[in-house]
Amino acid sequence: QVHLVESGGGVVQAGGSLRLSCAASGRIFSSYVIAWFRQAPGKEREFVAGISRSGASLGYADSAKGRFTISRDSAKNTVYLQIHGLKPEDTAVYYCAAAYVVGITSAQVMAKAEYSYWGQGTQVTVSS
């Protein structure tokens, strides 16, 4: 069992920055691929960014490229999502998720069904 807790969301003006955190406890955190997803009101939950067990990026959604950076600190059992240049369309609940998949493919990393554990989410609201 892996327990994930997100934090760091809030209300930010367009152009601002936030750093979201995903703190994990339970089974060996370093064994899991971690990803961030987000869900805006009335929309499907979508992939944002993923990171491998070793800390290598597994890619970003097109909407996140150039503005979002995912990283992990294994000593703290925490994965971060740094966001710069926030836009109103980034408004959503942001979730982190953990997957135990060896040799995960680029298609798998973006698929919600691959992730067994999810946090409760943190709200990000960007005002224009």
Solvent accessible surface area in square Angstrom, and as a share of the most:
residue,aa,sasa,rsa
1,Q,139,0.62
2,V,5,0.03
3,H,114,0.51
4,L,4,0.02
5,V,65,0.38
6,E,6,0.03
7,S,59,0.38
8,G,36,0.35
9,G,29,0.28
10,G,28,0.27
11,V,118,0.68
12,V,25,0.14
13,Q,138,0.61
14,A,50,0.39
15,G,55,0.53
16,G,22,0.21
17,S,53,0.34
18,L,30,0.15
19,R,133,0.48
20,L,0,0.00
21,S,23,0.15
22,C,0,0.00
23,A,48,0.37
24,A,12,0.09
25,S,58,0.37
26,G,67,0.64
27,R,154,0.56
28,I,123,0.63
29,F,6,0.02
30,S,50,0.32
31,S,30,0.19
32,Y,10,0.04
33,V,3,0.02
34,I,0,0.00
35,A,0,0.00
36,W,0,0.00
37,F,1,0.00
38,R,18,0.06
39,Q,60,0.27
40,A,23,0.18
41,P,116,0.73
42,G,91,0.88
43,K,139,0.59
44,E,139,0.62
45,R,61,0.22
46,E,79,0.36
47,F,18,0.07
48,V,2,0.01
49,A,0,0.00
50,G,0,0.00
51,I,1,0.01
52,S,18,0.12
53,R,87,0.32
54,S,106,0.69
55,G,33,0.32
56,A,56,0.44
57,S,62,0.40
58,L,50,0.25
59,G,27,0.26
60,Y,50,0.19
61,A,22,0.17
62,D,120,0.62
63,S,57,0.37
64,A,1,0.01
65,K,121,0.51
66,G,85,0.82
67,R,40,0.14
68,F,7,0.03
69,T,73,0.42
70,I,9,0.05
71,S,48,0.31
72,R,32,0.12
73,D,45,0.24
74,S,59,0.38
75,A,103,0.80
76,K,137,0.58
77,N,58,0.30
78,T,12,0.07
79,V,0,0.00
80,Y,29,0.11
81,L,0,0.00
82,Q,49,0.22
83,I,0,0.00
84,H,95,0.42
85,G,30,0.29
86,L,2,0.01
87,K,84,0.36
88,P,59,0.37
89,E,119,0.53
90,D,1,0.00
91,T,33,0.19
92,A,2,0.02
93,V,40,0.23
94,Y,0,0.00
95,Y,31,0.12
96,C,0,0.00
97,A,0,0.00
98,A,0,0.00
99,A,0,0.00
100,Y,131,0.50
101,V,26,0.15
102,V,110,0.63
103,G,61,0.58
104,I,29,0.15
105,T,71,0.41
106,S,85,0.55
107,A,69,0.54
108,Q,55,0.24
109,V,3,0.02
110,M,101,0.45
111,A,36,0.28
112,K,84,0.36
113,A,103,0.80
114,E,55,0.25
115,Y,11,0.04
116,S,81,0.52
117,Y,44,0.17
118,W,78,0.27
119,G,11,0.10
120,Q,114,0.51
121,G,12,0.11
122,T,16,0.10
123,Q,86,0.38
124,V,0,0.00
125,T,45,0.26
126,V,9,0.05
127,S,44,0.29
128,S,130,0.84
